[in-house]
């Protein structure tokens, strides 16, 4: 069994009876991306970067996806699990802290056998002594992954939205630092990245600027820049209320005029919070 088949089996075990959509949201993935990985009809694989991110989010040891757990007889479980036989999380074979540490250490190079034994002893409770090098840089705890979707919001004539957006390279950020910069949001998993396309919002947003958006904002929440669809196209523009029935669609580039659009034909998908050139909007 190759590494991707192992990861797929571990992913099925991890999801268990949970809803796939909820798992995808928690892991910063497009639901379609997760479905493709789980499907037997596609060759989509669980890559290293996404596997490591899920392990971090779920509190699993690094490398958990890369090997199968042993059963009571010391053998690996059957290699094939169909989606109709998805087990719940409670059916996972119990692993002690020492087992998990051994699994992690198996993928760490450069450690002597003495150091490995000390770490395992500390994990299973047989020793409470563990030498620590305090001169090594500490782990940054306030970091999260934000999915970068292959969605281009037009700052011009309008982009036809994709039905199933795929993720591009994810972005690793500190929610605390974002809030210190003035970005307001409730939960970090409400944040996604999209790409601006065109020149009509220059100089605020330039062509191909990555944009941080809050996908839970689906209604007008005050003057600002929104990602919205209108007449079948996707736009990134400023919106202001004209009257009870109309928005004014505004471009920051003086060469592009404003337009009066009907509210009942405008479907807000997200609000733009930050241009990835550090310009607050």
C-alpha positions as CSV (number, residue, x, y, z in Angstrom):
1,X,0.0,0.0,0.0
2,X,1.5,3.4,-1.0
3,X,1.6,6.4,1.2
4,X,-1.5,8.0,-0.4
5,X,-3.6,4.9,0.1
6,X,-2.6,4.8,3.8
7,X,-3.5,8.5,4.2
8,X,-6.9,7.9,2.6
9,X,-7.6,5.1,4.9
10,X,-6.5,7.1,7.9
11,X,-8.6,10.1,6.7
12,X,-11.7,7.9,6.5
13,X,-11.1,6.6,10.0
14,X,-10.6,10.2,11.3
15,X,-13.8,11.5,9.7
16,X,-15.8,8.6,11.1
17,X,-19.5,9.5,11.4
18,X,-18.8,13.3,11.2
19,X,-20.2,15.4,8.4
20,X,-17.7,15.8,5.6
21,X,-18.6,19.5,5.2
22,X,-18.0,20.3,8.8
23,X,-14.6,18.5,8.6
24,X,-13.7,20.4,5.5
25,X,-14.6,23.7,7.1
26,X,-12.6,22.9,10.2
27,X,-9.6,21.9,8.2
28,X,-9.7,24.9,5.8
29,X,-10.5,22.8,2.8
30,X,-13.1,23.2,0.0
31,X,-15.8,20.5,0.5
32,X,-15.2,19.4,-3.1
33,X,-11.5,19.0,-2.5
34,X,-12.2,16.7,0.5
35,X,-14.8,14.7,-1.5
36,X,-12.3,14.2,-4.4
37,X,-9.7,12.8,-2.0
38,X,-12.3,10.4,-0.5
39,X,-13.8,9.3,-3.8
40,X,-12.8,6.1,-5.5
41,X,-13.4,7.6,-8.9
42,X,-10.7,10.3,-8.8
43,X,-6.9,10.2,-8.2
44,X,-6.8,13.2,-5.9
45,X,-4.4,12.5,-3.1
46,X,-3.9,13.9,0.4
47,X,-0.6,15.8,0.1
48,X,2.0,16.4,2.7
49,X,1.1,20.0,3.5
50,X,-2.7,19.3,4.0
51,X,-1.9,16.1,6.0
52,X,0.4,18.0,8.4
53,X,-2.2,20.8,8.8
54,X,-5.0,18.4,9.7
55,X,-2.8,16.6,12.2
56,X,-2.0,20.0,13.9
57,X,-5.7,21.0,14.0
58,X,-6.8,17.6,15.4
59,X,-4.0,17.4,17.9
60,X,-2.5,14.3,16.3
61,X,1.2,13.5,16.3
62,X,3.1,14.6,13.2
63,X,3.1,11.7,10.7
64,X,-0.1,10.2,12.0
65,X,-1.5,10.0,8.5
66,X,1.5,8.1,7.1
67,X,1.1,4.8,8.9
68,X,-1.7,2.5,9.9
69,X,-2.4,1.6,13.6
70,X,-1.7,-2.0,14.8
71,X,-4.5,-4.2,16.0
72,X,-4.5,-6.4,19.1
73,X,-2.4,-9.1,17.3
74,X,0.3,-6.6,16.2
75,X,-0.8,-6.5,12.6
76,X,-2.2,-3.8,10.4
77,X,-6.0,-3.7,9.9
78,X,-7.5,-4.6,6.5
79,X,-6.2,-2.2,3.9
80,X,-9.5,-1.4,2.2
81,X,-12.4,0.4,3.9
82,X,-15.4,1.5,1.9
83,X,-17.1,4.8,2.5
84,X,-20.2,2.9,3.5
85,X,-18.3,1.4,6.4
86,X,-17.1,4.7,7.9
87,X,-16.3,4.0,11.6
88,X,-16.8,6.7,14.3
89,X,-13.9,8.2,16.1
90,X,-14.7,6.0,19.0
91,X,-13.7,2.8,17.0
92,X,-10.1,3.9,16.5
93,X,-7.7,1.6,18.3
94,X,-6.6,3.2,21.5
95,X,-3.1,4.6,21.4
96,X,-1.1,5.5,24.5
97,X,0.9,8.7,24.6
98,X,4.1,6.6,24.3
99,X,2.7,4.9,21.2
100,X,2.0,8.2,19.6
101,X,5.5,9.6,20.6
102,X,7.2,6.5,19.1
103,X,5.3,7.0,15.9
104,X,6.4,10.6,15.7
105,X,10.0,9.8,16.6
106,X,10.2,7.2,13.8
107,X,10.1,10.1,11.4
108,X,12.6,12.3,13.1
109,X,16.2,12.1,12.0
110,X,19.3,13.0,13.9
111,X,18.2,11.8,17.4
112,X,20.4,9.4,19.3
113,X,18.8,6.2,20.8
114,X,19.4,7.6,24.3
115,X,17.5,10.8,23.6
116,X,14.6,8.8,22.0
117,X,14.4,6.5,25.0
118,X,14.3,9.5,27.3
119,X,11.4,11.1,25.4
120,X,9.4,7.8,25.3
121,X,10.1,7.3,29.0
122,X,8.7,10.8,29.8
123,X,5.6,10.1,27.6
124,X,4.7,6.8,29.3
125,X,5.3,8.2,32.8
126,X,8.2,6.0,33.8
127,X,10.4,9.1,34.0
128,X,9.6,12.7,34.8
129,X,13.0,14.0,33.6
130,X,13.4,15.3,30.1
131,X,16.3,17.5,29.1
132,X,15.2,20.5,27.1
133,X,17.3,22.8,25.0
134,X,16.0,26.2,26.0
135,X,18.0,27.9,23.3
136,X,15.9,26.4,20.5
137,X,13.1,28.7,19.2
138,X,9.8,28.0,20.7
139,X,6.7,26.9,18.9
140,X,4.4,29.6,17.7
141,X,1.0,28.8,19.1
142,X,-1.1,31.6,17.6
143,X,-1.0,30.4,14.0
144,X,-3.8,29.1,11.8
145,X,-4.1,28.0,8.2
146,X,-6.4,30.0,5.9
147,X,-7.6,28.4,2.7
148,X,-6.7,30.3,-0.5
149,X,-9.4,29.5,-3.1
150,X,-9.0,29.7,-6.8
151,X,-11.8,32.3,-7.1
152,X,-11.2,35.5,-9.0
153,X,-13.4,38.4,-8.1
154,X,-13.5,40.9,-11.0
155,X,-12.6,44.5,-10.4
156,X,-13.8,45.3,-13.8
157,X,-16.2,43.5,-16.2
158,X,-17.1,40.5,-13.9
159,X,-15.8,37.0,-13.6
160,X,-18.0,33.9,-14.0
161,X,-17.7,32.0,-10.7
162,X,-16.4,28.4,-10.5
163,X,-19.0,25.9,-9.3
164,X,-16.4,24.0,-7.3
165,X,-13.5,26.2,-6.3
166,X,-10.2,24.5,-5.6
167,X,-7.6,25.6,-3.1
168,X,-4.4,27.2,-4.1
169,X,-1.5,27.6,-1.7
170,X,-2.8,28.1,1.9
171,X,-1.7,31.0,4.0
172,X,-0.4,30.7,7.6
173,X,-1.2,33.7,9.8
174,X,-1.6,34.8,13.4
175,X,-5.2,35.7,14.3
176,X,-3.9,37.8,17.1
177,X,-1.7,39.8,14.8
178,X,-4.6,40.3,12.3
179,X,-6.7,41.8,15.1
180,X,-3.8,44.0,16.1
181,X,-3.8,45.3,12.6
182,X,-7.5,46.2,12.9
183,X,-9.0,43.3,11.1
184,X,-12.4,42.4,12.8
185,X,-13.7,38.8,12.7
186,X,-15.4,36.4,15.1
187,X,-13.6,33.1,14.2
188,X,-10.5,32.5,12.1
189,X,-12.2,29.6,10.2
190,X,-14.6,32.2,8.8
191,X,-11.7,33.7,6.9
192,X,-10.7,32.7,3.3
193,X,-8.4,34.1,0.6
194,X,-9.5,35.0,-2.9
195,X,-7.8,36.9,-5.7
196,X,-8.7,40.3,-7.1
197,X,-8.8,40.5,-10.9
198,X,-8.6,43.7,-13.0
199,X,-7.8,47.4,-12.5
200,X,-11.1,49.0,-11.5
201,X,-10.3,49.0,-7.7
202,X,-6.8,50.4,-8.1
203,X,-5.0,51.8,-6.2
204,X,-6.8,50.2,-3.2
205,X,-6.7,46.7,-4.8
206,X,-4.3,46.0,-7.6
207,X,-4.6,43.3,-10.2
208,X,-4.0,39.8,-8.7
209,X,-3.8,41.1,-5.1
210,X,-4.7,38.3,-2.6
211,X,-7.7,39.4,-0.4
212,X,-8.7,38.2,3.0
213,X,-12.5,37.9,3.2
214,X,-15.1,36.8,5.8
215,X,-17.4,34.3,4.1
216,X,-20.0,34.4,6.9
217,X,-21.0,37.9,5.9
218,X,-23.8,37.3,3.3
219,X,-25.8,40.5,3.9
220,X,-24.9,44.2,3.5
221,X,-23.3,45.2,6.8
222,X,-22.4,48.8,6.0
223,X,-20.4,50.6,3.3
224,X,-17.4,48.6,2.3
225,X,-15.9,46.3,-0.3
226,X,-17.7,43.1,-1.0
227,X,-17.3,39.9,-3.0
228,X,-20.7,39.5,-4.7
229,X,-22.4,38.1,-7.7
230,X,-24.6,40.2,-10.0
231,X,-26.2,39.0,-13.2
232,X,-24.2,35.7,-13.1
233,X,-20.8,37.4,-12.7
234,X,-18.6,37.8,-9.6
235,X,-17.4,41.2,-8.6
236,X,-15.2,42.9,-6.0
237,X,-16.5,46.4,-5.6
238,X,-17.6,48.9,-3.0
239,X,-21.3,48.9,-2.2
240,X,-23.4,51.7,-0.8
241,X,-27.2,51.9,-0.3
242,X,-29.0,54.2,-2.6
243,X,-32.6,53.4,-1.6
244,X,-34.6,50.4,-0.4
245,X,-34.2,48.7,-3.7
246,X,-30.8,49.6,-5.0
247,X,-27.1,49.5,-4.3
248,X,-24.5,51.8,-5.9
249,X,-21.6,49.7,-7.2
250,X,-18.5,51.9,-6.9
251,X,-15.0,51.5,-8.3
252,X,-12.0,53.2,-6.7
253,X,-10.4,53.7,-10.1
254,X,-11.7,57.1,-11.4
255,X,-11.6,55.7,-15.0
256,X,-14.4,53.3,-14.1
257,X,-17.9,54.7,-13.4
258,X,-20.4,53.8,-10.7
259,X,-23.4,51.7,-11.5
260,X,-26.9,51.4,-9.9
261,X,-27.8,47.7,-9.3
262,X,-30.9,46.1,-7.8
263,X,-30.5,44.6,-4.3
264,X,-32.7,41.6,-5.2
265,X,-30.2,40.8,-8.1
266,X,-27.1,41.1,-5.9
267,X,-25.9,38.1,-3.9
268,X,-23.2,39.0,-1.4
269,X,-20.7,36.1,-0.9
270,X,-18.2,37.7,1.5
271,X,-16.9,41.0,2.8
272,X,-13.3,42.0,2.0
273,X,-11.4,42.7,5.2
274,X,-7.8,43.0,4.1
275,X,-5.8,43.4,0.9
276,X,-2.6,41.2,1.2
277,X,-0.5,44.3,0.7
278,X,-1.5,45.4,4.3
279,X,-4.1,47.9,3.1
280,X,-7.1,47.8,5.4
281,X,-10.5,48.3,3.7
